[in-house]
Amino acid sequence: MNTILLIGLFVPFLGTTLGAACVYMIQNEIPPLIQKMLLGFASGVMVAASVWSLLMPAMEQCADMGRFSCIPAAAGFALGIFFLLAADKILPHLHINDEQPEGLPSKLPKSAMLVFAVTLHNIPEGMAVGVTFAGFLTGETTITLAGAVALAVGIAIQNFPEGAVISLPLKNELKSSHKAFLYGTLSGIVEPIGAGLTILLTRVITPFLPYLLAFAAGAMIYVVVEELLPEASMGKHSDIATIGFSIGFLLMMMLDVMLG
């Protein structure tokens, strides 16, 4: 069991690491069309994961509330949105295609703020994986081990393009493939840390599990709507992002249904 949990915790981080390793194989930045496809793909995975792996189990756990079973999920979802909104306003970060940083004023270098932007994405993803594994450990029948692993694999798949998309601009900024790989990899370290802390607190969070599942879903949806999809839709050929979104959504839906 411990081995399975370790795999679940570090598989998403492995996806980021492999994506960051693209700095050794690709000389320049990812072509805009491919970047749009990858951002759309990541968005589709996150939306499907939010619905099938997080929101639906949250409501199923409150089925005894009848028509009000959606209340804990709705409350957790709203809290997740507000949490990421606050983090977005506070943490200094810079999106890849932007010139002006967001968050509180800071003298941090551009490379650090690029990393913080991806780190902000990874916080809810790590929490989502941790909460699903914690749900399995509590014995909740709505969350199976296969379902938790499916979510971890899905997050890892979408972390690969995220790792590549952030590391290649860092390579141009830092003039070093090794530093770009290191920074790109570190942007994903919050995932196993957040997931691990959530699992360690399993006994404490058990009564709040439906809220936490929905909280992670809300935070991920915020990232998709506020950051990933706008970046994917900028300029021409936004239909490529739509295709990527559809592929990512279908893949994550199939993973969750077949394995969960």
C-alpha positions in Angstrom: 0.0 0.0 0.0 2.8 2.4 0.9 4.4 1.8 -2.5 1.1 2.6 -4.3 0.7 5.8 -2.3 4.3 6.9 -3.2 3.6 6.2 -6.8 0.4 8.2 -6.7 2.2 11.1 -5.0 5.2 11.3 -7.3 3.7 10.3 -10.7 2.3 13.9 -11.2 5.7 15.3 -10.3 7.3 12.9 -12.8 5.1 14.3 -15.5 6.4 17.8 -14.8 10.0 16.6 -14.7 9.8 14.8 -18.0 8.2 17.9 -19.6 11.0 20.1 -18.2 13.5 17.7 -19.8 12.3 18.9 -23.2 14.9 21.7 -22.9 17.5 19.1 -23.8 15.7 18.0 -26.9 14.1 21.2 -28.3 16.3 24.2 -29.2 13.7 27.0 -29.3 10.3 27.7 -27.8 7.4 25.5 -28.7 5.7 26.7 -31.9 2.5 28.7 -31.0 0.1 26.2 -32.6 1.5 23.3 -30.5 1.6 25.5 -27.4 -2.1 26.3 -27.9 -2.9 22.6 -28.3 -1.0 21.7 -25.1 -2.6 24.4 -23.1 -6.0 23.3 -24.3 -5.2 19.7 -23.6 -4.2 20.6 -20.0 -7.4 22.5 -19.6 -9.5 19.6 -20.7 -7.8 17.2 -18.4 -8.3 19.5 -15.4 -12.0 20.2 -16.2 -12.8 16.4 -16.6 -10.8 15.6 -13.4 -12.7 18.3 -11.5 -16.1 16.8 -12.5 -15.6 13.0 -12.4 -12.8 12.7 -9.8 -13.8 15.5 -7.4 -17.3 17.0 -7.6 -19.2 13.8 -8.3 -17.6 11.9 -5.4 -18.2 15.0 -3.2 -21.9 14.9 -3.9 -22.1 11.1 -3.7 -20.7 11.2 -0.2 -23.5 13.5 0.8 -26.3 11.5 -0.9 -28.1 11.1 2.4 -28.8 14.9 2.3 -31.2 14.3 -0.6 -31.8 17.3 -2.8 -29.3 19.3 -0.6 -26.4 16.9 -1.4 -25.0 19.6 -3.6 -24.6 22.2 -0.8 -21.2 20.9 0.6 -19.8 20.6 -3.0 -21.1 24.1 -3.9 -19.6 25.6 -0.7 -16.2 23.8 -1.2 -16.1 24.8 -4.9 -16.7 28.5 -4.1 -14.0 28.4 -1.4 -11.6 26.9 -3.9 -12.3 29.7 -6.4 -11.8 32.4 -3.7 -8.6 30.8 -2.4 -7.0 30.8 -5.9 -8.3 34.3 -6.5 -6.6 35.5 -3.3 -3.4 33.6 -4.2 -3.4 35.1 -7.7 -3.6 38.6 -6.2 -0.9 38.1 -3.6 1.8 35.8 -5.1 4.1 37.7 -7.6 4.0 35.8 -10.9 4.3 36.3 -14.6 2.5 34.4 -17.4 4.4 33.3 -20.4 2.9 35.7 -23.0 2.5 38.6 -20.6 4.8 41.6 -20.2 3.5 42.8 -16.8 3.6 40.6 -13.7 0.6 40.0 -11.5 0.3 39.9 -7.7 2.0 42.1 -5.2 4.9 44.3 -6.4 8.2 42.4 -6.3 11.8 42.8 -7.5 12.0 39.1 -8.2 13.7 38.2 -11.5 11.5 37.3 -14.5 12.5 33.6 -14.3 11.3 33.3 -10.7 7.9 34.9 -11.5 7.5 32.5 -14.5 8.1 29.6 -12.1 5.6 31.0 -9.5 2.9 31.2 -12.2 3.2 27.4 -12.8 3.5 26.7 -9.1 0.2 28.5 -8.6 -1.3 26.0 -11.1 0.1 23.1 -9.3 -1.2 23.8 -5.8 -4.8 22.7 -6.5 -3.5 19.7 -8.5 -1.4 18.4 -5.6 -4.3 19.0 -3.2 -6.7 17.1 -5.6 -4.4 14.0 -5.7 -3.9 14.1 -1.9 -7.6 14.5 -1.1 -8.6 11.6 -3.4 -6.0 9.3 -1.8 -7.1 10.5 1.7 -10.7 9.7 0.7 -9.7 6.1 -0.3 -7.8 5.7 3.0 -10.9 6.7 5.0 -12.8 3.8 3.4 -15.2 6.0 1.4 -16.7 3.7 -1.2 -17.2 6.6 -3.6 -13.4 6.8 -4.0 -11.5 3.7 -5.1 -7.7 3.2 -5.2 -7.9 2.8 -9.0 -9.8 6.1 -9.2 -7.2 7.9 -7.1 -4.4 6.5 -9.3 -6.3 7.4 -12.4 -6.5 11.1 -11.2 -2.7 11.0 -10.4 -2.0 9.6 -13.9 -4.3 12.2 -15.6 -2.6 15.1 -13.7 0.8 13.7 -14.7 -0.2 13.6 -18.4 -1.2 17.2 -18.3 1.8 18.2 -16.3 4.1 17.0 -19.1 3.1 19.8 -21.5 3.0 22.3 -18.6 6.6 21.4 -17.8 7.7 21.9 -21.4 5.8 25.1 -21.9 7.4 26.8 -18.8 10.9 25.3 -19.2 11.6 26.4 -22.8 11.0 30.1 -22.1 13.2 29.7 -19.0 15.9 28.3 -21.2 15.9 31.5 -23.3 15.7 33.7 -20.2 18.5 32.0 -18.2 20.7 31.0 -21.2 21.1 27.6 -19.6 19.4 24.3 -20.2 20.4 22.9 -16.9 19.0 25.8 -14.9 15.8 25.8 -17.0 15.3 22.1 -16.3 15.9 22.6 -12.6 13.5 25.5 -12.3 10.9 23.8 -14.4 11.1 20.7 -12.2 10.9 22.7 -9.0 7.7 24.3 -10.2 6.0 21.0 -9.7 7.5 20.2 -6.3 4.4 21.7 -4.5 2.3 18.8 -5.8 3.8 15.9 -3.9 4.3 18.2 -0.8 0.7 19.3 -0.8 -0.6 15.8 -1.5 1.6 14.3 1.2 0.5 16.8 3.8 -3.2 16.2 2.9 -2.7 12.4 3.3 -0.9 12.8 6.7 -4.0 14.8 7.9 -6.4 12.1 6.7 -8.0 11.6 10.1 -8.4 15.3 10.7 -10.0 16.1 7.3 -12.3 13.1 7.1 -15.4 15.0 8.2 -14.6 17.8 5.7 -13.8 15.5 2.8 -16.7 16.5 0.5 -15.8 20.1 1.0 -12.1 19.5 0.3 -12.8 17.5 -2.9 -15.0 20.4 -4.2 -12.4 22.9 -3.0 -9.7 21.3 -5.2 -12.2 21.2 -8.1 -12.9 24.9 -7.7 -9.3 25.8 -7.5 -8.5 23.9 -10.7 -11.4 25.4 -12.6 -10.2 28.8 -11.6 -6.8 28.1 -13.1 -8.4 26.8 -16.3 -10.8 29.7 -16.8 -8.6 32.6 -15.6 -5.2 31.5 -17.0 -4.9 28.4 -19.3 -7.8 29.0 -21.7 -7.2 32.7 -22.2 -3.5 32.0 -23.0 -4.6 29.2 -25.4 -7.1 31.4 -27.1 -4.8 34.4 -27.8 -4.2 35.3 -31.4 -5.1 33.2 -34.4 -6.0 29.5 -34.6 -7.8 29.3 -31.3 -9.7 26.3 -32.7 -6.5 24.3 -32.1 -6.9 24.9 -28.3 -10.5 23.7 -28.6 -9.3 20.5 -30.2 -6.7 20.1 -27.5 -9.3 20.7 -24.8 -11.6 18.0 -26.3 -8.8 15.5 -26.4 -7.7 16.2 -22.8 -11.3 16.1 -21.5 -12.1 12.8 -23.3 -8.9 11.2 -22.1 -9.4 12.1 -18.5 -13.0 11.1 -18.6 -12.2 7.7 -20.0 -9.4 7.2 -17.5 -11.6 8.0 -14.5 -14.6 5.9 -15.7 -12.6 2.9 -16.8 -10.2 2.8 -13.8 -12.4 4.4 -11.2 
